[in-house]
Amino acid sequence: MSKVTPFLMFQDGTAEEAMNYHTSLIEDSEIKNIVRYGANEAGEEGTVMQAVFSLKEQEFMCIDSNVKHEFSFTPSFSIFVTCDTEEEIDSLYQKLVEGGGALMPIGDYGFSKKYGWLVDRFGISWQLDLPK
């Protein structure tokens, strides 16, 4: 085994938009590779056939699925971010929750200084933590 990588499947053609948005919010993040569907291929031309991006050096793969499924993202799988400052967690939470929704509003739940769990506008679940 050479690698284990989280994989995100988008069903609404927003993989590239989501990658651009997420890499713009988190330092040391980048889109590493995008392969797009071409004319007369299985997916909609120009959408993401397969891509690799990283958030704080953690690599992810993603696609725009050309097959519609009965499922989408679930909060039971989330991206957990350990923040360094209160300003950082507050700013990131506000940006990510916009167009999405809070699962646990940002606050002090006793196990950390500040914590929030949300779903962003793309349906991806995030847990943000500011340790004590």
Rosetta constraint file for C-alpha pairs under 8 A:
AtomPair CA 5 CA 59 HARMONIC 6.31 0.50
AtomPair CA 5 CA 60 HARMONIC 5.69 0.50
AtomPair CA 5 CA 61 HARMONIC 6.80 0.50
AtomPair CA 6 CA 59 HARMONIC 7.33 0.50
AtomPair CA 6 CA 60 HARMONIC 5.07 0.50
AtomPair CA 6 CA 61 HARMONIC 6.34 0.50
AtomPair CA 7 CA 60 HARMONIC 5.76 0.50
AtomPair CA 7 CA 61 HARMONIC 4.68 0.50
AtomPair CA 7 CA 62 HARMONIC 5.44 0.50
AtomPair CA 8 CA 60 HARMONIC 7.41 0.50
AtomPair CA 8 CA 61 HARMONIC 6.24 0.50
AtomPair CA 8 CA 62 HARMONIC 4.56 0.50
AtomPair CA 8 CA 63 HARMONIC 6.67 0.50
AtomPair CA 9 CA 15 HARMONIC 7.75 0.50
AtomPair CA 9 CA 62 HARMONIC 5.58 0.50
AtomPair CA 9 CA 63 HARMONIC 5.16 0.50
AtomPair CA 9 CA 64 HARMONIC 6.10 0.50
AtomPair CA 9 CA 65 HARMONIC 6.20 0.50
AtomPair CA 9 CA 72 HARMONIC 7.81 0.50
AtomPair CA 10 CA 14 HARMONIC 6.39 0.50
AtomPair CA 10 CA 15 HARMONIC 5.75 0.50
AtomPair CA 10 CA 62 HARMONIC 7.40 0.50
AtomPair CA 10 CA 63 HARMONIC 6.08 0.50
AtomPair CA 10 CA 64 HARMONIC 4.80 0.50
AtomPair CA 10 CA 65 HARMONIC 5.91 0.50
AtomPair CA 10 CA 72 HARMONIC 7.67 0.50
AtomPair CA 11 CA 64 HARMONIC 5.80 0.50
AtomPair CA 11 CA 65 HARMONIC 5.23 0.50
AtomPair CA 11 CA 66 HARMONIC 7.36 0.50
AtomPair CA 11 CA 67 HARMONIC 7.62 0.50
AtomPair CA 11 CA 68 HARMONIC 6.36 0.50
AtomPair CA 11 CA 69 HARMONIC 7.75 0.50
AtomPair CA 11 CA 72 HARMONIC 7.50 0.50
AtomPair CA 12 CA 64 HARMONIC 7.00 0.50
AtomPair CA 12 CA 65 HARMONIC 7.87 0.50
AtomPair CA 13 CA 47 HARMONIC 6.27 0.50
AtomPair CA 13 CA 48 HARMONIC 7.63 0.50
AtomPair CA 13 CA 64 HARMONIC 5.23 0.50
AtomPair CA 13 CA 65 HARMONIC 7.60 0.50
AtomPair CA 14 CA 18 HARMONIC 5.98 0.50
AtomPair CA 14 CA 64 HARMONIC 6.96 0.50
AtomPair CA 14 CA 122 HARMONIC 7.55 0.50
AtomPair CA 15 CA 19 HARMONIC 6.16 0.50
AtomPair CA 15 CA 47 HARMONIC 7.93 0.50
AtomPair CA 15 CA 48 HARMONIC 6.56 0.50
AtomPair CA 15 CA 62 HARMONIC 6.71 0.50
AtomPair CA 15 CA 63 HARMONIC 6.21 0.50
AtomPair CA 15 CA 64 HARMONIC 5.73 0.50
AtomPair CA 16 CA 20 HARMONIC 6.12 0.50
AtomPair CA 16 CA 47 HARMONIC 7.77 0.50
AtomPair CA 16 CA 48 HARMONIC 6.78 0.50
AtomPair CA 17 CA 21 HARMONIC 6.10 0.50
AtomPair CA 18 CA 22 HARMONIC 6.01 0.50
AtomPair CA 18 CA 122 HARMONIC 6.74 0.50
AtomPair CA 19 CA 23 HARMONIC 5.97 0.50
AtomPair CA 19 CA 31 HARMONIC 6.93 0.50
AtomPair CA 19 CA 53 HARMONIC 6.95 0.50
AtomPair CA 20 CA 24 HARMONIC 6.12 0.50
AtomPair CA 20 CA 31 HARMONIC 7.49 0.50
AtomPair CA 21 CA 25 HARMONIC 6.59 0.50
AtomPair CA 22 CA 26 HARMONIC 6.57 0.50
AtomPair CA 22 CA 55 HARMONIC 7.63 0.50
AtomPair CA 23 CA 27 HARMONIC 7.38 0.50
AtomPair CA 23 CA 29 HARMONIC 5.02 0.50
AtomPair CA 23 CA 30 HARMONIC 5.57 0.50
AtomPair CA 23 CA 31 HARMONIC 7.25 0.50
AtomPair CA 23 CA 53 HARMONIC 7.97 0.50
AtomPair CA 23 CA 54 HARMONIC 7.42 0.50
AtomPair CA 23 CA 55 HARMONIC 6.28 0.50
AtomPair CA 24 CA 29 HARMONIC 7.52 0.50
AtomPair CA 25 CA 92 HARMONIC 7.13 0.50
AtomPair CA 26 CA 55 HARMONIC 6.45 0.50
AtomPair CA 26 CA 56 HARMONIC 6.78 0.50
AtomPair CA 27 CA 55 HARMONIC 7.59 0.50
AtomPair CA 27 CA 56 HARMONIC 6.32 0.50
AtomPair CA 28 CA 55 HARMONIC 6.71 0.50
AtomPair CA 28 CA 56 HARMONIC 4.89 0.50
AtomPair CA 28 CA 57 HARMONIC 6.57 0.50
AtomPair CA 29 CA 53 HARMONIC 7.47 0.50
AtomPair CA 29 CA 54 HARMONIC 5.16 0.50
AtomPair CA 29 CA 55 HARMONIC 4.40 0.50
AtomPair CA 29 CA 56 HARMONIC 5.15 0.50
AtomPair CA 29 CA 57 HARMONIC 6.37 0.50
AtomPair CA 30 CA 53 HARMONIC 5.64 0.50
AtomPair CA 30 CA 54 HARMONIC 5.37 0.50
AtomPair CA 30 CA 55 HARMONIC 6.83 0.50
AtomPair CA 31 CA 51 HARMONIC 7.84 0.50
AtomPair CA 31 CA 52 HARMONIC 6.29 0.50
AtomPair CA 31 CA 53 HARMONIC 4.15 0.50
AtomPair CA 31 CA 54 HARMONIC 6.41 0.50
AtomPair CA 32 CA 51 HARMONIC 7.52 0.50
AtomPair CA 32 CA 52 HARMONIC 5.42 0.50
AtomPair CA 32 CA 53 HARMONIC 5.10 0.50
AtomPair CA 32 CA 54 HARMONIC 7.26 0.50
AtomPair CA 33 CA 51 HARMONIC 5.33 0.50
AtomPair CA 33 CA 52 HARMONIC 5.21 0.50
AtomPair CA 33 CA 53 HARMONIC 6.94 0.50
AtomPair CA 34 CA 48 HARMONIC 6.69 0.50
AtomPair CA 34 CA 49 HARMONIC 7.70 0.50
AtomPair CA 34 CA 50 HARMONIC 6.07 0.50
AtomPair CA 34 CA 51 HARMONIC 4.28 0.50
AtomPair CA 34 CA 52 HARMONIC 6.64 0.50
AtomPair CA 35 CA 48 HARMONIC 6.08 0.50
AtomPair CA 35 CA 49 HARMONIC 5.53 0.50
AtomPair CA 35 CA 50 HARMONIC 5.31 0.50
AtomPair CA 35 CA 51 HARMONIC 6.09 0.50
AtomPair CA 36 CA 45 HARMONIC 7.22 0.50
AtomPair CA 36 CA 46 HARMONIC 5.25 0.50
AtomPair CA 36 CA 47 HARMONIC 5.37 0.50
AtomPair CA 36 CA 48 HARMONIC 4.56 0.50
AtomPair CA 36 CA 49 HARMONIC 4.92 0.50
AtomPair CA 36 CA 50 HARMONIC 6.94 0.50
AtomPair CA 37 CA 41 HARMONIC 6.06 0.50
AtomPair CA 37 CA 42 HARMONIC 7.33 0.50
AtomPair CA 37 CA 43 HARMONIC 5.71 0.50
AtomPair CA 37 CA 44 HARMONIC 6.35 0.50
AtomPair CA 37 CA 45 HARMONIC 4.89 0.50
AtomPair CA 37 CA 46 HARMONIC 5.29 0.50
AtomPair CA 37 CA 47 HARMONIC 5.67 0.50
AtomPair CA 37 CA 48 HARMONIC 6.28 0.50
AtomPair CA 37 CA 49 HARMONIC 5.39 0.50
AtomPair CA 38 CA 43 HARMONIC 7.91 0.50
AtomPair CA 38 CA 44 HARMONIC 7.69 0.50
AtomPair CA 38 CA 45 HARMONIC 4.83 0.50
AtomPair CA 38 CA 46 HARMONIC 6.19 0.50
AtomPair CA 39 CA 44 HARMONIC 7.90 0.50
AtomPair CA 39 CA 45 HARMONIC 5.39 0.50
AtomPair CA 40 CA 45 HARMONIC 7.60 0.50
AtomPair CA 41 CA 45 HARMONIC 7.27 0.50
AtomPair CA 42 CA 66 HARMONIC 6.66 0.50
AtomPair CA 43 CA 47 HARMONIC 7.03 0.50
AtomPair CA 43 CA 49 HARMONIC 7.24 0.50
AtomPair CA 43 CA 64 HARMONIC 7.95 0.50
AtomPair CA 43 CA 65 HARMONIC 7.35 0.50
AtomPair CA 43 CA 66 HARMONIC 4.78 0.50
AtomPair CA 44 CA 66 HARMONIC 7.08 0.50
AtomPair CA 47 CA 64 HARMONIC 6.28 0.50
AtomPair CA 48 CA 62 HARMONIC 7.83 0.50
AtomPair CA 48 CA 63 HARMONIC 5.31 0.50
AtomPair CA 48 CA 64 HARMONIC 5.13 0.50
AtomPair CA 49 CA 63 HARMONIC 5.39 0.50
AtomPair CA 49 CA 64 HARMONIC 6.21 0.50
AtomPair CA 49 CA 65 HARMONIC 7.66 0.50
AtomPair CA 50 CA 61 HARMONIC 7.05 0.50
AtomPair CA 50 CA 62 HARMONIC 5.80 0.50
AtomPair CA 50 CA 63 HARMONIC 4.80 0.50
AtomPair CA 50 CA 64 HARMONIC 7.61 0.50
AtomPair CA 51 CA 61 HARMONIC 5.55 0.50
AtomPair CA 51 CA 62 HARMONIC 5.31 0.50
AtomPair CA 51 CA 63 HARMONIC 6.37 0.50
AtomPair CA 52 CA 59 HARMONIC 6.78 0.50
AtomPair CA 52 CA 60 HARMONIC 5.68 0.50
AtomPair CA 52 CA 61 HARMONIC 4.51 0.50
AtomPair CA 52 CA 62 HARMONIC 6.51 0.50
AtomPair CA 53 CA 59 HARMONIC 5.66 0.50
AtomPair CA 53 CA 60 HARMONIC 5.43 0.50
AtomPair CA 53 CA 61 HARMONIC 6.47 0.50
AtomPair CA 54 CA 58 HARMONIC 5.08 0.50
AtomPair CA 54 CA 59 HARMONIC 4.17 0.50
AtomPair CA 54 CA 60 HARMONIC 5.88 0.50
AtomPair CA 55 CA 59 HARMONIC 6.57 0.50
AtomPair CA 55 CA 60 HARMONIC 7.89 0.50
AtomPair CA 72 CA 123 HARMONIC 7.88 0.50
AtomPair CA 73 CA 77 HARMONIC 7.80 0.50
AtomPair CA 73 CA 123 HARMONIC 5.97 0.50
AtomPair CA 73 CA 124 HARMONIC 6.10 0.50
AtomPair CA 73 CA 125 HARMONIC 7.76 0.50
AtomPair CA 74 CA 78 HARMONIC 7.99 0.50
AtomPair CA 74 CA 123 HARMONIC 7.71 0.50
AtomPair CA 74 CA 124 HARMONIC 7.38 0.50
AtomPair CA 74 CA 125 HARMONIC 7.06 0.50
AtomPair CA 75 CA 119 HARMONIC 7.26 0.50
AtomPair CA 75 CA 124 HARMONIC 7.28 0.50
AtomPair CA 75 CA 125 HARMONIC 5.02 0.50
AtomPair CA 75 CA 126 HARMONIC 7.99 0.50
AtomPair CA 76 CA 125 HARMONIC 7.86 0.50
AtomPair CA 77 CA 125 HARMONIC 6.76 0.50
AtomPair CA 78 CA 124 HARMONIC 6.94 0.50
AtomPair CA 78 CA 125 HARMONIC 4.55 0.50
AtomPair CA 78 CA 126 HARMONIC 5.03 0.50
AtomPair CA 78 CA 127 HARMONIC 6.51 0.50
AtomPair CA 79 CA 124 HARMONIC 7.96 0.50
AtomPair CA 79 CA 125 HARMONIC 6.34 0.50
AtomPair CA 79 CA 126 HARMONIC 4.72 0.50
AtomPair CA 79 CA 127 HARMONIC 6.11 0.50
AtomPair CA 80 CA 126 HARMONIC 5.87 0.50
AtomPair CA 80 CA 127 HARMONIC 4.66 0.50
AtomPair CA 80 CA 128 HARMONIC 6.00 0.50
AtomPair CA 80 CA 129 HARMONIC 7.61 0.50
AtomPair CA 81 CA 126 HARMONIC 7.47 0.50
AtomPair CA 81 CA 127 HARMONIC 6.16 0.50
AtomPair CA 81 CA 128 HARMONIC 4.92 0.50
AtomPair CA 81 CA 129 HARMONIC 6.18 0.50
AtomPair CA 82 CA 128 HARMONIC 6.15 0.50
AtomPair CA 82 CA 129 HARMONIC 4.93 0.50
AtomPair CA 82 CA 130 HARMONIC 6.02 0.50
AtomPair CA 82 CA 131 HARMONIC 7.36 0.50
AtomPair CA 83 CA 88 HARMONIC 6.35 0.50
AtomPair CA 83 CA 89 HARMONIC 5.77 0.50
AtomPair CA 83 CA 128 HARMONIC 6.92 0.50
AtomPair CA 83 CA 129 HARMONIC 5.83 0.50
AtomPair CA 83 CA 130 HARMONIC 5.10 0.50
AtomPair CA 83 CA 131 HARMONIC 7.68 0.50
AtomPair CA 84 CA 88 HARMONIC 6.77 0.50
AtomPair CA 84 CA 89 HARMONIC 7.73 0.50
AtomPair CA 84 CA 130 HARMONIC 6.41 0.50
AtomPair CA 85 CA 89 HARMONIC 6.48 0.50
AtomPair CA 85 CA 130 HARMONIC 6.86 0.50
AtomPair CA 86 CA 90 HARMONIC 6.08 0.50
AtomPair CA 86 CA 114 HARMONIC 7.67 0.50
AtomPair CA 86 CA 130 HARMONIC 6.99 0.50
AtomPair CA 87 CA 91 HARMONIC 6.00 0.50
AtomPair CA 88 CA 92 HARMONIC 6.05 0.50
AtomPair CA 89 CA 93 HARMONIC 5.90 0.50
AtomPair CA 89 CA 114 HARMONIC 7.98 0.50
AtomPair CA 89 CA 128 HARMONIC 6.63 0.50
AtomPair CA 89 CA 129 HARMONIC 7.18 0.50
AtomPair CA 89 CA 130 HARMONIC 6.84 0.50
AtomPair CA 90 CA 94 HARMONIC 6.20 0.50
AtomPair CA 90 CA 106 HARMONIC 7.90 0.50
AtomPair CA 91 CA 95 HARMONIC 6.28 0.50
AtomPair CA 92 CA 96 HARMONIC 6.05 0.50
AtomPair CA 93 CA 97 HARMONIC 5.92 0.50
AtomPair CA 93 CA 106 HARMONIC 7.53 0.50
AtomPair CA 93 CA 116 HARMONIC 7.25 0.50
AtomPair CA 93 CA 118 HARMONIC 7.92 0.50
AtomPair CA 93 CA 128 HARMONIC 7.26 0.50
AtomPair CA 94 CA 98 HARMONIC 6.34 0.50
AtomPair CA 96 CA 100 HARMONIC 7.29 0.50
AtomPair CA 96 CA 118 HARMONIC 7.67 0.50
AtomPair CA 96 CA 119 HARMONIC 7.62 0.50
AtomPair CA 96 CA 120 HARMONIC 5.20 0.50
AtomPair CA 96 CA 121 HARMONIC 7.44 0.50
AtomPair CA 97 CA 101 HARMONIC 5.46 0.50
AtomPair CA 97 CA 102 HARMONIC 6.54 0.50
AtomPair CA 97 CA 118 HARMONIC 6.18 0.50
AtomPair CA 97 CA 119 HARMONIC 6.50 0.50
AtomPair CA 97 CA 120 HARMONIC 5.23 0.50
AtomPair CA 97 CA 121 HARMONIC 7.18 0.50
AtomPair CA 98 CA 120 HARMONIC 6.89 0.50
AtomPair CA 98 CA 121 HARMONIC 6.77 0.50
AtomPair CA 99 CA 120 HARMONIC 6.58 0.50
AtomPair CA 99 CA 121 HARMONIC 4.67 0.50
AtomPair CA 100 CA 118 HARMONIC 7.39 0.50
AtomPair CA 100 CA 119 HARMONIC 5.35 0.50
AtomPair CA 100 CA 120 HARMONIC 4.29 0.50
AtomPair CA 100 CA 121 HARMONIC 4.22 0.50
AtomPair CA 100 CA 122 HARMONIC 7.46 0.50
AtomPair CA 100 CA 123 HARMONIC 7.12 0.50
AtomPair CA 101 CA 118 HARMONIC 5.73 0.50
AtomPair CA 101 CA 119 HARMONIC 5.33 0.50
AtomPair CA 101 CA 120 HARMONIC 6.57 0.50
AtomPair CA 101 CA 121 HARMONIC 7.85 0.50
AtomPair CA 102 CA 116 HARMONIC 7.81 0.50
AtomPair CA 102 CA 117 HARMONIC 6.30 0.50
AtomPair CA 102 CA 118 HARMONIC 4.33 0.50
AtomPair CA 102 CA 119 HARMONIC 6.37 0.50
AtomPair CA 103 CA 116 HARMONIC 7.77 0.50
AtomPair CA 103 CA 117 HARMONIC 5.27 0.50
AtomPair CA 103 CA 118 HARMONIC 4.89 0.50
AtomPair CA 103 CA 119 HARMONIC 7.02 0.50
AtomPair CA 104 CA 116 HARMONIC 5.45 0.50
AtomPair CA 104 CA 117 HARMONIC 4.84 0.50
AtomPair CA 104 CA 118 HARMONIC 6.56 0.50
AtomPair CA 105 CA 115 HARMONIC 7.90 0.50
AtomPair CA 105 CA 116 HARMONIC 5.32 0.50
AtomPair CA 105 CA 117 HARMONIC 6.57 0.50
AtomPair CA 105 CA 118 HARMONIC 7.48 0.50
AtomPair CA 106 CA 114 HARMONIC 6.67 0.50
AtomPair CA 106 CA 115 HARMONIC 5.30 0.50
AtomPair CA 106 CA 116 HARMONIC 3.99 0.50
AtomPair CA 106 CA 117 HARMONIC 7.18 0.50
AtomPair CA 107 CA 114 HARMONIC 5.16 0.50
AtomPair CA 107 CA 115 HARMONIC 5.47 0.50
AtomPair CA 107 CA 116 HARMONIC 6.45 0.50
AtomPair CA 108 CA 112 HARMONIC 6.63 0.50
AtomPair CA 108 CA 113 HARMONIC 5.76 0.50
AtomPair CA 108 CA 114 HARMONIC 4.77 0.50
AtomPair CA 108 CA 115 HARMONIC 6.22 0.50
AtomPair CA 109 CA 113 HARMONIC 7.87 0.50
AtomPair CA 109 CA 114 HARMONIC 7.22 0.50
AtomPair CA 109 CA 115 HARMONIC 6.98 0.50
AtomPair CA 111 CA 132 HARMONIC 7.92 0.50
AtomPair CA 112 CA 129 HARMONIC 6.97 0.50
AtomPair CA 112 CA 130 HARMONIC 6.20 0.50
AtomPair CA 112 CA 131 HARMONIC 4.75 0.50
AtomPair CA 112 CA 132 HARMONIC 5.05 0.50
AtomPair CA 113 CA 129 HARMONIC 7.85 0.50
AtomPair CA 113 CA 130 HARMONIC 5.58 0.50
AtomPair CA 113 CA 131 HARMONIC 5.41 0.50
AtomPair CA 113 CA 132 HARMONIC 4.65 0.50
AtomPair CA 114 CA 129 HARMONIC 6.03 0.50
AtomPair CA 114 CA 130 HARMONIC 5.04 0.50
AtomPair CA 114 CA 131 HARMONIC 7.03 0.50
AtomPair CA 114 CA 132 HARMONIC 7.99 0.50
AtomPair CA 115 CA 127 HARMONIC 7.39 0.50
AtomPair CA 115 CA 128 HARMONIC 5.59 0.50
AtomPair CA 115 CA 129 HARMONIC 4.55 0.50
AtomPair CA 115 CA 130 HARMONIC 6.18 0.50
AtomPair CA 116 CA 127 HARMONIC 5.82 0.50
AtomPair CA 116 CA 128 HARMONIC 5.20 0.50
AtomPair CA 116 CA 129 HARMONIC 6.69 0.50
AtomPair CA 117 CA 125 HARMONIC 7.27 0.50
AtomPair CA 117 CA 126 HARMONIC 5.65 0.50
AtomPair CA 117 CA 127 HARMONIC 4.35 0.50
AtomPair CA 117 CA 128 HARMONIC 6.26 0.50
AtomPair CA 118 CA 125 HARMONIC 5.70 0.50
AtomPair CA 118 CA 126 HARMONIC 5.38 0.50
AtomPair CA 118 CA 127 HARMONIC 6.56 0.50
AtomPair CA 119 CA 123 HARMONIC 5.53 0.50
AtomPair CA 119 CA 124 HARMONIC 5.33 0.50
AtomPair CA 119 CA 125 HARMONIC 4.31 0.50
AtomPair CA 119 CA 126 HARMONIC 6.13 0.50
AtomPair CA 120 CA 124 HARMONIC 5.49 0.50
AtomPair CA 120 CA 125 HARMONIC 6.49 0.50
AtomPair CA 120 CA 126 HARMONIC 7.48 0.50
